[in-house]
Structures are given as C-alpha cells and as structure tokens.
Amino acid sequence: MTIIRETLLAATIGLVATTGAFAQAATPPGPPAASGAPPARQHNCLLKALNTCGANGSCKGLDNLKGEKLPVKMTVDLAVGIVAGVAPDGWVDATRIISLGRTADELILQGIDGGVAWQVLIYEKNEVMSFSLATADGVTTGFGECTAVKEP
C-alpha cells in the first residue's frame, strides 16, 4: 500500500510541475503576427437578440442576459484578453479569453465562466457577431454587431 501511495504522490508532483511549466510557456490570447496593418485590439459589441434552448429541445426568446436588458453592451479587449460588460448592479462583469482564432475577416473567441462555456464570433468585414453560452443542460445563442475601436 505504501508503494502505491508513493507512486501516486510522485505522479501527482510530476503532473503539477508539468502543468506549471505549460502555463508559463503559454502565450496570452491575441491575434497572430501578420504583415500589413495590425488588427483592432478592441471591439465594442451590442448583443441585440437572444434565445435559449433546454436539453429537451424546447427554445424561447430572452429579453436579458444575467439580468441586463437587451441590447447588452460588451467590450472585447484583445490587449487585456477579456470580454467585459456591465452587470445589473453597475459593476464590471468580465471573463478571460482562453482561446482566440483569426481568419482574414473573423475573430473566434472562446472562454469559460464558472460552469459556462462561451464563444463569440465577430465578422469584422460587416461588423456582425454571434454569441453562444453552453451548459450541461442548455444553450443560449445571440446575435448583434461589433465595431472595431480605432487606435488613437
């Protein structure tokens, strides 16, 4: 029994050390380096429509997100690596961007906020966006628009 405990302890210590090294080596979210004009580092978004669907397949429209009435304002800040809005109590509600992908005209952002996985797709060419939240028992989807903030 002692040998099993020592083996498990050694494996756990090795896993923690490996995970720490990986976290330090990971690069923060942000657009990949490209030739030409740098991409916008901030987008101001307006979420205009929301629907929610339960695990049983029933769906309905929503008029708010976390108590904030539509349209909901969100800021995507690539420099800081967050998506932020204002909560109904007036305080900032921000979540970290965990993954960022970029095509020529599209940003694909993903993250986790508590027990919720989220995704935002911004099509920069015509400033439209889609938004989704997923939990084990349902999804919420939404649509709106995002405008790139011009650098000073």
C-alpha positions in Angstrom: 0.0 0.0 0.0 2.9 2.4 0.8 4.4 1.8 -2.7 1.1 2.7 -4.3 0.8 5.9 -2.3 4.4 6.9 -3.1 3.9 6.2 -6.8 0.7 8.3 -6.8 2.4 11.1 -5.0 5.3 11.1 -7.4 3.0 11.1 -10.4 0.9 14.0 -8.9 4.0 16.1 -8.2 5.2 15.4 -11.8 1.8 16.4 -13.2 1.7 19.7 -11.1 5.3 20.6 -12.3 4.4 19.9 -15.9 1.2 21.8 -15.7 3.0 24.8 -14.2 5.7 24.8 -16.9 3.0 24.6 -19.6 1.1 27.5 -18.1 4.2 29.6 -18.0 5.1 28.7 -21.6 1.6 29.5 -22.9 1.2 32.8 -24.8 -1.6 35.1 -23.9 -4.5 35.4 -26.3 -4.1 37.8 -29.1 -4.1 37.9 -32.9 -1.1 36.2 -34.6 1.5 38.4 -36.1 0.8 39.3 -39.7 2.1 41.5 -42.3 0.2 44.7 -43.1 -2.0 46.7 -40.7 -2.3 45.4 -37.2 -5.8 44.1 -36.2 -8.0 46.1 -34.0 -7.2 45.5 -30.3 -10.7 46.3 -29.1 -14.3 45.8 -30.3 -17.4 47.4 -28.9 -20.3 45.0 -29.3 -24.1 45.2 -28.9 -25.9 42.0 -28.3 -29.4 42.5 -29.7 -31.2 39.1 -29.8 -31.1 36.1 -27.5 -32.7 32.6 -27.5 -32.3 29.8 -25.0 -32.8 26.1 -25.6 -33.1 23.4 -22.9 -31.8 19.8 -23.1 -35.3 18.7 -24.1 -35.1 20.8 -27.3 -37.6 23.5 -26.3 -36.5 27.0 -27.1 -37.7 30.5 -26.2 -36.6 34.1 -26.7 -34.9 36.1 -23.9 -35.0 39.8 -23.2 -32.0 39.9 -20.9 -28.6 38.3 -20.2 -27.8 37.8 -16.5 -30.5 40.4 -15.7 -29.2 43.0 -18.1 -31.9 44.0 -20.6 -31.2 43.8 -24.3 -29.4 45.3 -26.0 -26.4 44.3 -23.9 -23.1 46.2 -24.4 -19.9 44.1 -24.3 -16.3 45.1 -24.9 -13.8 42.7 -26.4 -10.4 43.8 -25.3 -7.7 41.7 -27.0 -4.8 43.6 -25.4 -6.0 42.6 -21.9 -7.5 39.3 -23.0 -11.1 39.8 -21.7 -14.7 40.2 -22.7 -16.4 42.6 -20.4 -19.8 44.2 -19.8 -21.6 45.9 -17.0 -23.6 43.8 -14.6 -27.1 44.9 -13.5 -25.6 46.1 -10.2 -23.3 48.5 -12.1 -20.0 46.7 -11.6 -17.9 45.4 -14.4 -18.5 41.7 -15.3 -15.5 40.4 -17.2 -14.4 36.9 -18.3 -11.0 35.9 -19.6 -10.5 34.9 -23.3 -8.9 31.4 -23.2 -8.7 30.8 -27.0 -8.5 33.2 -29.9 -8.5 32.3 -33.5 -8.4 34.6 -36.5 -9.1 34.3 -40.2 -8.8 37.2 -42.7 -12.1 38.8 -41.6 -13.2 36.8 -38.5 -12.3 36.6 -34.8 -13.3 33.5 -32.9 -13.1 33.9 -29.1 -13.7 31.2 -26.5 -13.7 31.0 -22.7 -15.2 29.5 -19.6 -17.0 31.5 -16.9 -17.9 29.3 -13.9 -19.8 26.3 -15.3 -20.5 28.0 -18.6 -18.5 27.6 -21.9 -18.9 30.7 -24.2 -18.0 31.6 -27.7 -18.1 34.9 -29.6 -17.6 35.1 -33.4 -17.0 38.6 -34.8 -17.1 39.0 -38.6 -15.1 42.2 -38.9 -16.0 42.8 -42.6 -19.6 43.7 -42.0 -19.4 44.1 -38.1 -21.9 41.3 -37.2 -21.4 38.9 -34.3 -22.8 35.7 -32.9 -22.7 34.7 -29.3 -23.2 31.4 -27.5 -23.2 30.1 -24.0 -23.4 26.3 -23.2 -24.0 24.4 -20.0 -24.7 20.7 -19.4 -28.5 21.3 -19.6 -28.9 24.0 -22.2 -27.6 26.7 -24.6 -28.1 30.3 -25.2 -27.4 31.9 -28.5 -27.5 35.5 -29.6 -26.7 37.9 -32.4 -25.6 41.5 -32.7 -22.9 43.8 -34.0 -19.4 44.7 -33.2 -17.4 47.8 -34.2 -13.6 47.9 -34.1 -12.3 50.7 -31.9 -9.8 52.9 -33.8 -6.4 53.2 -32.2 -5.5 56.8 -31.3 
